[in-house]
Amino acid sequence: MKKWWPLVAVCAGTFMLLVDVTIVTVALPDMARELHTTFQDLQWVIDLYALVLAALVLTVGSVADRLGRRRVYLIGLVVFALSSLACGLAPNVGVLIAARGVQGLGAAAMFATTMALISSSYSGRERGVAFGAWGAVNGAAAAAGPIVGGLLATHFGWRWIFLVNLPVSV
């Protein structure tokens, strides 16, 4: 079982960062009301995360080749967790937007290194199993975002769509 812990860690991180692409959408009305802002402003809460993630994933992957994939993954995880905390505690939409941008940077560092970490941790048939599990997690994350976001926002408030990342990160 010990040999699968790296896969569990990588898949949990990947699930978390991919869920964060879509989790926000169901909480937008609550955010707009509590932060006294417009949906146009909140569009940046959604878009900036995805833009930073997509724009930096290749660059961060190149940096990871030089600095070490595990190190960059862990730095990304810490950045992601701290920016998730900042999102959850944001007093206004400007802080929320900025924190989402930083969250996208952490997500890029994590996402850019996942495949390399899996490749270096497994070989042969185990590598195929690991990539299959990773792919399944990616697909499930896209579908789970709105469901998880709806449950958290309904029962605990919109801030918990970000704060839930903290225990997962640990």
N, C-alpha and C positions, 0 to 999 in steps of 0.2 A: 504493500500500500504506500510505503514511503516514496517510491519512485513516481507516484502520481501527484504528489503535493505541488510540484511546480506547475503542472497543468491546472490543478484546482485554483491556484493563485492567479495564474494568467487568465483563466476563464472567468473568474469572479471579477477581476479588474476590467476585462473586456465587456462583460455584461453590464457592469455599472456605467462605464463611459458611453456605451451605445444606448442604454436606456435613457441617459441624460439628453440625447438628441430629441427624443419625443415626449419625455415625461412632463415637460413644461406646458404643453399645449392645453391640457385639461384644466390647469390651474390659472390660466390667464385672466378669467373674470375676477377671481378672488384677488389676484395680484393687483389688477387695475383698481379695484375698490379700495384695498388697504393702502396702496402706495399713492393713491390719488393721481393716476396717470392714464394715458390713453393707450389704446391697443396698438397704435402706430409706434409708440415708444417701446412697448413690450415686444414688438416684432424683433427689435434688436436683441432682446433677451434670448430669443430662439436662434436668430441668424448669426450673431457674433460667435457663439459657441461652435456652430458647425463650420463657419468660415475659417476661424483660427485653426480648428482641428484639421480641416482639409488642406489649408494653405501650408501648414508647418509639418505635416506628417513625414514628408520626404526629407526635408531639411533635418529634422530631429533624428530620423533614421541614419542619416550620414554622420551626425554628431555621435550617435550611439555606437557606430562602427569604430570611432576613434576613442571614446571615453569608456566604452563597455556597455553592453546591452542591459545587463542586470542593474548597473548603477543608474543608467538613464531611466529605466523603468521605475526604480524606487524613487528617484527624484520626481518623476512625473506623478507618481502616486501621492507623494507628500504635497506637491503643488495642487493636485486635484482635490485632495482632502481639505486642505486649508482654504482653497477658493470655494469649495462647497459650503464650508462653515461661513465664509463671508457672504455667500449668496443667501444662506438661511437667515443671517442676521442683518441683511441689508436694510438700512433705514429709508432708502429712497431708490428710485429706478436707476439713477446714475450709478450708484454703487453696485446695484444688481447687474447692470450691463457690464461694468468694468470687471466684476468678479467672474462673470460668465466668460469673458474673454480670456482671463487667466485660467479658468477651468478648462477651456479649450486647449490651451498650451499644455497643461498637465495631461489631458487626454491624448494629445498628439504624441507626447513622449511615451505614454503607455502603449498606445496602439502601434506605433512605429516599431516597437521592439518585440511584440508578442510572437510573431512568426519566427523570428530568429531565436528567441528563447525556447520555443517549442522544438525547433530544428536541432538546437544544440543539446537539448535535454533527452531526446529520444531518437532511436534509430530503428530501421527495419519496420516490422509490423506495428510496433508500438508508436512509431511516428505517424503512421497512417491512422491509427486509432486516436491519437492526440489531435491531429488536424481535423478529423471527423467530429470529435467532441467540440473543438473550438468553433468549427463552422456551425454546428447545431446551436451553440450558445449565441453566436452572432444573429442567427435567424430568430431565435426566441427573444432576444433583447429588443429587436425592432417591434415585435408584437406586444411585448410586455410593458413598454413605456407608458402608453396611455392608460392601461389597466392599473398598473402600480401607482401612477400619478393620480388617477381618479380616486383610488382607495385612500391614499395618503392625504390628499387635499380634502376629501370629504370628512374623514374621521379625525385628522390631526391638524389640518391647516396647510396652506400652500408652502410654508417654509420647510415642512418636513420632506418635500420632494428633493430638497438639497441636503438636509441634515441626515437623511437615511444613508447617505454615502459615507458618513463618518465611521459607523461600526463596520461596514463592509471594507472600508480602507484599512482598518486596523487588522 
